[in-house]
Amino acid sequence: GAAAAAAGGGLAAKFASDRASAKPRAGSSDVNPDTNPGRPKPQTLEQRVAAMQRDSATYCDEPEDVAGFERWTSGFDPDSPAVCAEIESVLEDNAFMAELQARIVPLVVTREEFWQRYFYALRRIKLEFGVEKEEEKEEEKKEEEE
C-alpha cells in the first residue's frame, strides 16, 4: 500500500498521496466540472494515452472490467519478443514511464501486472477510438446477449 509506495521515494510517494486524496488534479479546471469531476477526458487519442500513462490507477488498481481483463491477459505474455520490443519502445520514448516502472516495480506491483494493466488500458482506449477492433468471439457474444 501507501507505505510500500512511500518507500519508493519521490514519484511513488506522490502517486500514493494523489491516490489518497480524491481531489481533481491540477490542470483539470479547464474541463467542464459537471462531466466527470477529477477525471478530465482529453479529446485526442494521444492525450487520452498520456493521461492514462500518468494515472497511477492504471498500474496500481485492478481494471474495472475484471472478466475482460482476465480473458485478455490469458493471451498476453510480457516476456514474448513482440511485447518486450513494445515495452522497450515505450520506455525509450517516455522517460516518465521508465521512471514510473523503476519506482513502483516491484515495490507496488510486479512487472507483469504493471505491463498487463498498461497494455490493457491502452487497448481499451484504442477500442474506444476505433483504432483496434474487438476479437470476433467477443462480437458474437454481444450479438447473442442483445
N, C-alpha and C positions, 0 to 999 in steps of 0.2 A: 504493500500500500504506500501511503504517503511517506512513511519512514524510509522505505527502500528507495523511493524516488528522491527523497531529500539527500540520501547518502550519495546519490549520483552527482550532486553538486548543481551548480547554476541552472542549466536549462531544465533538467529533470525536476528540480525543486520548484522552478517556476511553473512547470506543467502541473505539478501536484497542487500548487496553490491556485492555479487557474481553474482546475477541476473542482476544487473545494468550494470556490465561490461561483455562484450561478449568474453573476453579473455579466452583461454583454461585454465583449472585448472592446478595447479602444479601437476607434475607427469604424464602428458599426453604426454611428449616428447618422450617416448619410443614407441608410436604408430605412424604408418606411417601418416605423416601430410596430405597427399593427400586424404586419405579415407574419413575422416569426422572431420574437424578441430574443436577442442574444445569439442568433444564428443567421447572420447575413447570407443571402442567397445570391452570390455573384452570377452574372449572366453568361459569360463565355465558358466554354469547356476548360480553357487554360486557367481561368480564375477559380472555377469550381475545384479543379485538381489541386491548385496551390492552396486553397482554403482547407481541403481535405488533408493535404500533407501536413499542414500546420496545426491540425486539430488533434490534440492528444487522445481524444476518444477513439480515433481511427485505430490506434495501436493498443490502447490500454483497456478498452471495453470490448466485450463480445459484440459482434454485429447483431442488429435487431432481428434480422431475418435468419434465425439460427438454422432452420432446416435448409434454406437455400445455401447458406454459408457451408454447412457440413457436406451437402451434395457437391458443391463446387470444390471444396478442399480435398475431397476424396480423389480428385484427378489432378491435384496441384502438388508438384514436388519442387520445393525451394532449392534442392541440390541438383536438379536436372540442368544440363548445359544451357538450354534456352533460357531458363529462368535466371540462372547465375549471370548470364550475359546481360539480361534486362536489369537485374539488381545492380550490377557493376555500372551500367549506363546511368541509372537513376542516381547512384552515389557520386559518379564523376560529374554529372551535370548539376548537382544540387548539394551544395555544402551544408545546407540546413538539414537535409535528410541524413547525410553522412554523420553529422554531429549528433543528431537525434538518435540514430541507431546506436552510436557509441555510448550514449548516455543511458538509454533505457534497456538495451540488450546487454547482458542477461538479468540486470537488476529487477526490472519490472515485468518484462515478457521475454519469452525465448525468441531466438532469431526466426524460427519457423513461424511462430504466432505473429511476430512483427510483420513479416512479409506476406503471410497469408491474408492478414487483415488489410494490409496496404493494397495488395493487388485485387482483393475482393471489392474494397471501396472504390478503387479505380474502375473496375469493371462495371459496378453499379452506375457510376457517373457516365461511363461511355454508353451504357444501355439507355440511360435517360436521354442522352443527346443523340441517340440513334447511330452512334459510331460503331457499336457492336450489336449483334443480334443475339437473342436468347437461342439456346440449342433447340433443335427440332422437338426433342422429347418434351421439353417444358411447354412448348407451344401447344402440343397435342393435349397435354393435361389441362391447360387453361380452357381449351375449347370444350372438353368433356365436362368441366365444372360449370360452365355457363348454362 
